[in-house]
Amino acid sequence: MLCAIYKSPNKDQTYLYLERRDDFAAVPAALLASFGKPELVTLINLDNRTSLALADLTKVKAELTNKGYYLQLPPPPEDLLAEHKAFMQTRS
């Protein structure tokens, strides 16, 4: 399964995977509006992959097949203060 990956100029670390290059027909208009003008990053063959860096390969393939696109959002920011507080509670 080939797919095209685009990055968002508006939202850092946000990527849109499509089944076909430059075919945005399946992507909702509201999503495209907030995503901004998609910038092509790469074309990859998902069948040759065992994993992806920040996305679940099985989920990406399923959403490409079912919806025609997959939206990869950035990971949530680390909350170091909460981690520190939790660590301190385990020590007391």
Sequence and secondary structure as in RCSB ss.txt:
>XXXX:A:sequence
MLCAIYKSPNKDQTYLYLERRDDFAAVPAALLASFGKPELVTLINLDNRTSLALADLTKVKAELTNKGYYLQLPP
PPEDLLAEHKAFMQTRS
>XXXX:A:secstr
 EEEEEE SSSTT EEEESSTT  TTS HHHHHHH S EEEEEEEGGG S  SSS HHHHHHHHHHTSEEEE   
    HHHHHHHHHHHH 
